[in-house]
Amino acid sequence: MVVLWLNEVGKDDVALVGGKGANLGELIRNEIPVPNGFIVDSRTFMEFLEATGIKYQIMDLLRIDVEDTNKLNEVSKKIRELIESSEMPEKIEEEIRKAYKKLCEEEGEEVFVAVRSSATAEDLPDASFAGQQETFLNVKGEDDVVENVKKCWSSLYTPRAIYYRVQKGFRHEDVSIAVVVQKMVNSEKSGVMFTSHPVTGEKLCIIEAVFGLGEAIVSGMVTPDTYTYDRVNRKLVDLKIGEKKKMLTRKDGKTVEVELGEKSFERVLSDEEIEQLVNFGEIIEEHYGHPQDVEWAIEKGKIYILQSRAVTTIREKKEEEAALEGGEIILKGLAASPGVGIGKVKVIMSEAEINKVEEGDILVTTMTTPDMVPAMKRAAAIVTDEGGMTCHAAIVSRELGVPAVVGTKEATKVLKDGMIVTVDGEKGVIYKGEVKEEKKVEVTPVASAPIITATEVKVNISIPDAAPRAAATGADGVGLFRIEHMVLGFEKHPMKYIKDGEMDKYIDMLYREMRKVVQAFYPKMVWIRTLDAPTDEFRAMEGGEDEPIEANPMLGFRGIRRDLIEHEHFRAEIRAIKKLVEEGYTNVGIMLPLVTHPDEVRRAKEIILEEGLSLSKIDFGVMVETPAAALVIEDIVKEGITFISFGTNDLTQYTLAVDRNNENVAYLYDEEHPAVFKLIERVIKICKEHGVKTSICGQAGSYPKFVEKLVEMGIDSVSANPDAVQLIKETVARTERRIMLERLRD
């Protein structure tokens, strides 16, 4: 089957019709007014890829570093051209044409339609995937519908969509796309509604509205009206009239801009229309059991609901709000994403300039676009001229946890490159210079209900200052605390501190940074991996000029082999950990990297005991990231370890003889290669026999499909990237339930 009608689908059909399609079907079932339409299902796209023979070409092209913006754009362009230039199989094309004809017959005329992408990993509880794929408006005629379906398919591979999937831990192979073809509402008024406050979760319905088509809001082309309705006391409590200089409308089959003149300052919605929207919003929220982000439109006085997705950005304050100690306010706007960011201003006027934005800068622009997401992720805060609470900058900033102020009107004129500013995303204010906080705010995502699993879901951490936010994910501890990132941030090479007689100072620096993480997660366990940086990363540090020159540093002087030669440094690490234990932190573990022989574990253990640290008080384990460690795991276990953790990044490249950073062979890098899985399965089985806990902290621990297999193998815990923790918790819970159900049936 190629086509399904909206009134035939629902929440159980996400795999077939994508998040958007499933949600629209659910709305129709609950008698919410939704424009008529049909869906080209996700199987059809996969059939298209197979029939045209382009599937494997696409997968090979996708083996890139998504942080390389130029390469990402180049690959995206190649894939999209490949899809759009490939001929659609006759059977598929015929079914689409037939469905469009039927839609026109039901509407009594040849209608304009919106052709909308609906990816199978979209509108999820913890990731909205907002703006990642494309929508094509005012499409009319069978030929144009067919062509725009192909364009929607190709939009699964926009640069922003590719980047976002990688950041969220989704494998490209696991995501398909359906296409919704829906009667176009030529709206006189349109907008977005949060059924509850998108940051605090309060029962405040926030509606943003413009004249004409709703694309003007999402794109940030205008600053909309904002209406805040108190659902408890049933009244409008706040109204801000936006400066709507223009609107989008349909004219001669095309979307055109129309200047509004004096109408710019008119109120868009009446009190009656607000009441109707709130009523629909409450029905939708009650149905899903979670606050919703709803797109709506009004044509000839009738309200239509165009889309609904879960709000993924609600946060709960754990402490009193942070207060800033004063400062000169230089700009105000809408408080779009909470938090405080301090940094250097970088004004960018297009996607071509995003490489200007470095880690910790303040990104200032007219309005962000989906292609700016990589730069938004690096920014300490975001400030825009235009937009409201539901524009792209606001939605994505909240999801990334980056402070943002939107709709300032003149940020790109007032703020200049190089200025130091403080952005308060809670109050919508930008201060001149650096303004200190009196108290740091800690935030926790609000979930409708905590997800409890037998398999622990932990988190990977590299930056100690990020520990409170990582702890707020609800992770069951830290499965990998990489200390090399913080060590590389110190003033000089670690061995230079020791040679300069400053070992105590170095130990204290390690202790203070480690303590931030251990304290943030107490009493949940934190596994601290001892230093594992390759030699080339140390060379630029003061005192690093004597680092050996190695042809392949990843196979060189690093990990446990370095610590056992530069044992003074290993002792410094152990003494820092010992200070934590003596302070009463019982949630500390030591993890040895790049182990290849049980002798390395034995020698490390001797040094730990020589330093007076009792292994009975802490977890002690190794990384299994070499085939050697996997093959001699019985002997390693006998050395008295209590846990192991798979480093799948290295285990894969060492098993397959593939340098994952070498573009000539990167296409061969595959964590799911049978050889890798056989090594993993073998280690889990042997560790279970000896009562040793098993975990994973490599990148594959953030991939749902990979994690499903690990849970089936009986792994004890999984450690994921912070932004993937909730997704992996859901994956683990679902897999455990399935396993239990299968056993009950047996």
N, C-alpha and C positions, 0 to 999 in steps of 0.2 A: 504493500500500500504506500502511495506517494503522499496523498493528501488526507488530512483529518480536519473536521470542522471544529470551530471553537467550542460549540455546545456539546461536543463529544468527548472532551478531554478534561482532566483535573489534576490534582496534586500527585496522583500515582503515575502520571505519564511524563514526568520531568525528563526522563532519559530519552523519550521520543520527541517531545515538543519543546524542550528547554524550559527554563524558569519563567520567562515571560509568557509563553504559550500556556503553560500549566496554570499560572496565576489568572490569566484572562478567562480560562475555562472555569476555574473555581468561582470567579466573580459572577459569571453568567448563571451558574448553578444556584447562587445565592440571590438571584433576581436583581443584581446590580446592572444598571444600563451600560452595556458595552457595545461598541460598533460591531456589526456583523463581519465575519471573515473566516478564513481557513488557514491551515498551517501545512507547509511543506516539511515533512518530518525529518529528524536527524539521520535516520537510516538512508534517506535519499541522498544526503550529502556524501555519506561514506560510500554508497553505491556509485556515485558520480566519480569519486576519487579512484575507486577500483577500476571502473569501466574506462576511464581516460588514461590510466596507468601513471598518474602523477603523484600518488600517495607517498611513495618512497623518496621521490625527488624532494618533496616538501619536508619530510622528516630529516633528510640529510642537510638541507639548507638551514634548518632550525638549530643545528648544533653549534651555537655561537655564544659568546659572552654578551648578555643583554645589556651590560653596563657600557659597552662600546656603542654609543649612539649612532655613529655613522654606519657601522656594520649592520646594526639593527634595522635602520631605515632602508639600507640597500637590500637586505634579505627580504624584508616585508614587501618591497616593490616587486621583486622577482616572483615571489609566491603569488601575489595578487594578480600580476599579469598572466602567470601560468594558469590560474583558475579561470579568469575572465576570458582568456583566449581559447580555452578548451571547449570543444563542442559538447553540448548537453545531450545525453542519450535520448533518442526519439521518444521512447516510452515515458520518460520523466517529463519531457517538454509537453507531450500530449495531455498528460494528467493535469498539469498546471494550467494549461489553456482551458481545459474543460471546466476546472474549478472556478476560474475567473468568469467564464461565461455564465455559470450557474449563479454566482454572486450578483452579476449584473441583472440577470432575470429576476432574482428575488427583490432587488432594489428598484426594478422597473425602468432602468436606464443604464447606459454604460457609465460606470462610476470611476471616480478618482480613488485610488487606494494608497495607503501607506504600506510600504514593504519593509518589515522590521525584523532585525536579527534577534534570535532567541537561542543563546548558547546553552548547552546542557550544564555548564558550570556557571550559573548566573542567578542573581537574586537569591543567594543562599543566606542562611541566618547570620553568618559571620563575614560575608564578603559580598558586596552588592554588585561588583563588576560594572559599576556605573560608567556609561559612556565608552565602554571598551569596543563594542561592535557598532555597526552603522544602521541608520534608518534612512529610507528614501521616500520622500513625500510627493504627493500630487502625481502619482504614476497612473497612466491611463492607456488602455489597449493591451491586447495579449502579448505583442512583441516586447513592449516595454516592461511588462510584468516579468516575463521570462529573463530578460537581461538584468533586471534589478535583483532577482533572486540570486543570480550568479554573483552580483556585486556584494550582496549580503554574505554569501558563502565566503567570498574572498576577505571580507572584513573580519573574519575570525583571525586573520593574520596581520592586522594593523600593528605598527610598532608598539602602540600602547597596550594592545591585547596580549601580544607575545610577552611583553615585559611584565604585565600584571600577573599573568598566569605563573610565570617563574617565581615572582615575589610571593605569591600565595601558595606555592608548593604544588601546583597542578602540572602534571605531565601533558604535553601537547597531544600525545597519542590518546589520552583519556577524554578529550573534549571534542564534541561534535557541535553541529549547529543546525537548528531548525529555522524556518523563516515564516513569520506571521504576515499574511496578506489580508489587510483589514480596510473596510470602507473608511475613506478619509473624512474626518470631521473638519469642515471649513469654519473653524471657530471664530466667534466674535470676541470671546474672552477665554483665557486658558491659564493654566498654572500648575502649581505643585502644592500638595498639602501633607504636612507631617501630622499624623493623628494624635501624637503626643510629642512633647518637646524633644528634638533630636539629640540633645546633649544631656539634659537632666532626667528625661523620662516622665516629667510632670504631666498631669492631665491638661495640658495646654495645647490646643490644636493650632498649629501655625500654618497659615495659608498665604502663599505668594501668588499674585495675579498680575497679568498684563492684558492689554488689548491684542486681538489677533492670535496667531499661532504660538504655541508654548515654547518653540525652539528659542525664542528671544530670551527666555529666562535661563534655560540650561546653559546656553552659550555665553550668558552674561552680557549680551548685547545692550540690555537696558537694566536699570534698577527697578524692580517691581514694587507694587504695593505689598505691604506685609500686614496681615490681620492676625492678631493673637486672641483666641477664643478660649475662655475658661470653661472647661467641660463640667467642672464640679458645680460652679455657681451659674452656669448657663448664660454667660454674657460675654460680649466683646470687651476685652480689657485693654487692648492697645491697637492703634492704627497708625501706620506710617505710609504716607502717600509717596510713591517713588517718582523719580523724574523719568518718565517713559517717553523719550523724545521721538521714538518711532515704533512701528509694529510690523510684523510679518503677516502677509495675507496671500491668498491665492488669486492670481489674475491670469487669464488665458492659459491656464494649466501650469503656471510657474509660480514659485514662491518669490514674492517681491517685497521690498521694504517701502513703507509709506511713512512720511513725516507726519507727526501728530499735532504740531503747533501747540495751541493753547490747551488742547485735549490732553497733553502730556501730564498735566497736574490734576486731572479729574480722577475721582475715585472709580475703580474698576467694578467692585462687587457691591451689591445692595445687602442690607441686613438679612433679607429673606434668602438670597443666594448663599450667603455664609452659613445660615442655619441648615439649608439643604445639604451643603457640602459636609458639614460637621456630622450630620446624621448618617450620610453614606460612609464617612470615615469611621464612625463608631461601629457600624455593622461590619465593616471590613476588618477592623482591629479585633473585634470580638471573635470573628470567624478564625483568624490566624492565631489569636492568643498572644499577639506581639504588636507593638507600635509599627505603623506602616508609613511608607513614603509613596504617596498616591499622585499620579498624573491625571488631570481632568481637563475637560473643555466644555464650553457652552456654545451651542449653535441654535439659533432661533428660540432662545429661552429654555432649551432642554440641556440638562447636565449629562455628559457622558464621562465614564471612567475609562481611561486609556491604559492604565497600568498600575500595578501595586507591587511593592517589594518591601521586605523587612527593613526597618531602620537598624543599621549595624553599628551605630556610633554612640549609643547611650552610655553614659558613665556615671558612676556613683561616687560622691566625694567621701573620702575616709577621714579627712581632717577639715578644720576650718579653712576657708579660702586663704590663699596666700595674699599678702598685702604688699604693694610696692611702697618704698620709702619716699615717695614724692618724685618730682622731676618735671621737666617742662614738656607739656603736651604739644606736639606739633601737628597732629592729624587725628581725626576720629572717623570711625566707620561702623559697620555692623559686626558684632562679636560672633564670628562664624565657627570658630573651633577653639576650645579653651586651652589655657596654658600660657606661659611666658617665654618668648624667644628673644635672645640678645645676639646681635651680630652686625656684620658689615653689609650694607645695602648693595644689591646687584639688580639694576633695572634691566629687564629684558622685554623686548617688544615683539618677539616672534619665537617660534620653536627653534629656529636656526641658531639662536643665541644661548640655548640652555646650558652649553658647556661652560659658560661664564660662571655659573652658580656652583660654588664649591661647598664642601661640608661645613655647615654652621653659618652660611650666609643667610641674609634676609632676601627672599625672592620678591621682587616688586614688578608688577606687570599690569596691563590694562585688564586682562582677564586670562586666567590659565586655560589651557586646552588639554585634552587627554594626552597629547604628545609631550607635554611638559612634566608628566608624572615622575620620570627619573630625577629631574631637577628638584621637584617638590619634595621628594624623599630625602634629598641631601640638605634641604633648607632647615634653618632653625625656626623660621616663621615665614608666613606668606601674607602679602598685602596686595590688594587689587583696587583699581579705580572703580570698577563696575561690579554688578552682581548682588544677589541676596542670599538668604540662608540656604537656598536650594540650587545655587549655581554650581558649576563644576568645581571651582576652587573650594567652596565650602564643604561639599560632599566628600571630596577626596582628602582634604586636610583633616577632617574629622576621622576618616577611616585610617589615615596614616598616623594620627595622633600628633599632628604638627599644628601649633598655634596659628590662627589665621584671622585677619580683619579684612572684610570685603566692602565694596561700595563706598570707598573713601572719596571718590570723584576726582581726586587730583594727586594721588600717591606718586604717579610717574613724573609729575612736575615738581612736587615739593621735595621728594626724597631723591638724593643724588648718589651716584656710584661712590662707594667708599665711606659714606656716612655710617657712624655707629648709632644704632637705634635699639630701643626696647619695645617689643610688640606684646601687648596684653590682649590675648585672644578671648579672655573672659569678659572684659569690659569694652572691647572694641576701640582701644586707644593705642597710639604710637607715641613714645616718649623720645626726646632727644638724648643721645648718649646711653650709657649703661646705667640702668636703675635697678638697685638690688631688691631682692625679695626678702621679707622678714621671715617667712615660713614657706617651705616647699610644699606644693600640693601633690598629694598622691591620689591617683585615680584608679578605679577598678571598673572594668566593663560589667554592665548589669546583664545577667543572663536570665531568661525566663525561669530556668531551673538549673541547678548545678548538675554537671554530667559526671557520674561516678562510675569508674571502670576498675576492673581487677588488674588490668595492665596499666601501670602508671604512665602518665604522659608528662614528660619533663620538658625543660626548655634549654636551648643553647645560649650562652652569653659570652660576649667578647669585651664589652665595655662596662666596667663596674657602675658608672653613673646611670646606666640604663636599667640597673637591677630592679628598682621599684616598679617601673612600668612592666618589666618582664614578669615580676611576681604578680602583678595585677591581672595577668592572663589566666590565673587560677592553676598554673602548672603545678605538678606534684613534686617539684624540686628542680635542681639544675643537673642535667645529665652530662653537660660539658661546659666548664668554665675555662676558656682559653686565656691563659695569662700573657701569652706573647704579645698580644695587641697592646696591653697596658705597658709591658716592659719596653716595647719599641717606642712608646710615647715618653719615656723617661729622658732626662737630659743627656745621659751618656751610656755607653755600652755597659751591660751588667758586670762584666769582668773588670772594667776600668774602675768601678766603685770599689771592688775588692782589692785590686792592685794598689789603689790610692789610699788604702787604709780606711775606707768608708763602708765596710761591710755592715756595720750596725745600722747606718743610715739607709742602706739599700734594703736590709731586712725590714726596717720600719716602713719603708715605702711599699714594699710588697704586702706587708701585714695590713696597712691602712686601706689599700685598694681591695684586697681580698675580703676584708671585713665588711665592706659595703654590700657585697653580694651575700655573704653568709648571714649577715644581720637581716637583710631584706627578705630572705627566705626562711629564716629560723621559725619552727624547728625542722623544716623540710630539708632533705639532704642536698648538699652541694658537692659535686665531684670536681675537684680542681685538677686540671691536667698540667703536669709540669712542663717546663718550657719546650716548645716545639717549633721554633722559627728557623728556616733555612739560612745559610750563611749570607746569601746576597742581601737579605733584609736587614742584617746587622751592620753591613759595611758602611752605610751612610752615617751611622751614629758616631759621636765623638768617642774615640778609642776603638773604632771598628775597622781601622785601616789595616790591621793584621789578619782580618778574616781571610781564610783560604779562598782562592779562586777555584770554583768547581764547575765542571762542564754541565752537571745536572744537580743543582743543590737539593732538589727534592729526594734524591737518592744518596745524599751525602751526610755531612757532619751535623746531624740534627737529632731531636728527640732524646730518648734514653741513652743513646750512644754518646751524645755530647755531654749529658749530665754525669755520666760515669767517668769521663776523662776530666772534665772541668768540675770535679766533685765539690770544690769550694762553693760553686754556684748552686749545685743541688742541695748542699747543706743549708745555704741561705734560704732556699725555698722551704725546706723542711722546718727550719727555725721559725719562719713566718707563720707556717701552719700550726706549729707547736704553740705559739703565742695565742692563737685563736682557741685552741683546745683548752689551754690553761685559763683562758678568760671565761670558759664555761660553754663554748659553742660545741655542741655534741653532733652537729649536722655537717661534719666535714669529712670528705673522702679524698684520697690521693689516687690519681690515675696516671700511669706511665705510658708515654707515647712511643710508637714505632718499635715495639718489642718484637724480637725475632728468635730469642733463645731464653730458656729458663734461667740460665746463668745471670742474665741481665736483671731479672726479677730478684734473684737471690742476693746479688750485690747491692741493689737499691734498698732492699729490705734491711741488710746489715747496716747501711749508712743511716737509715731512719732510726733504727734501734740505738746506734751509737750516739745519735743526737738526743736520746732520751724520750723519744715519742713512742708511746705504747700503741701498737697496732690493734690492741683489743678495744681501744677507744674510738677508732675511726674505721671507715671503709677503706680497703686497699685493693686496687685492681689495675687492669691493663687495658690498653686499646688493642683490639684485634683488627689491624689494618694492613697486615702482610700475610700472604699465603703461608709463610713460615710459622707465624703465630697460630694460625688456624690448624695447621697440620701437627703441631706439637702441643696442642692445648692441654692434653692429659698431663704432660710434664710441667707445664706452667701452673696448672691448677694445684699440683702437689707442692708448690712453693708457698701455699697459704694465702692465695688471693681470695677475696670475697665477692668480686664482681668482674665482669668484662664488658666492654662497650665496642661495638663495631664502628670503625671509621670507614664507611662505605666508599668515600671519595678515593682514598688511597688503596683500599682493598681491591676496588674495581680496576684501577689503572695498573696496579702491580700484577694482578691476576691475568689481565688481558694484554699486558705489555703495551699499553696505550697511554701516552701523555695527554691528559685531558685538555691541556692548554695549547696543544699543537694542532693547528687547524687542518693539517694534512691527514691526520688520523683520528681527529676528535669524533668523527661520525661512528667510529667503532666502539666508543666508550658507552657501555650499557650496564647499569647496576643490576639489571634483571637477567644478565647472561646466566645460563644454567650453571656454569662453573662457580660464579660468585654465590649463587643460591645454595649450591651443594656445600661450599665451605661454611656458609652461615648456618645451614641446617645441622651440619656435623658439630659445630661448636656449641650450639644451643643444646643439642642432645647430650653431649658429654658433660657440659656444665650442670645440666639438670641432675644428672646421675651423681654429681659431687656436691650438690647444694650451693652452687655458685650462681649468683644473679647475672642475668644477661640483659643487655641494653643496646641501643644504637644511637649514635650522635652525628652520623654523617648526613649529607644533604638528603639522602633517600628517606631519612626519618621524617621528612616533611612532605613525602609523596603518599597520598592515600592508598593507591593501588599497591605500592610496595609494603606499606605498613599492614595492610590486610593479610598479606602472606606471612609476615613476621608473627602476627598474632596467632595465625593458624599453626605456626611452628612452635608456639608456646613461649615467645620472648616475654621477659618480665616487665620491661619498660621501654619506652620510646622517647627520645629527646628531639624536639623539633625546633625550628626557628620561631621566634616570638610571634610572628604574624600568622603562623600555621598551627599554633597550639589548639585553638578551638576546633578547627577543622579536623585535626588528628584525633582529638578527644571524641568527636562525633563518629569518625571512622572506626576507632577502636570499640566504642560502645556498640555500634551497629554490627561489627564483626563478631564481638563476643555474644551478642544476642542470637545471631545466626547460628553460631557454633552450638550454643546451648539448645536451640530449637531443633537442630539436626540430631543432636544426641538424644533428646526426648523422643523424637520421632523413631529413631532406631530402637 
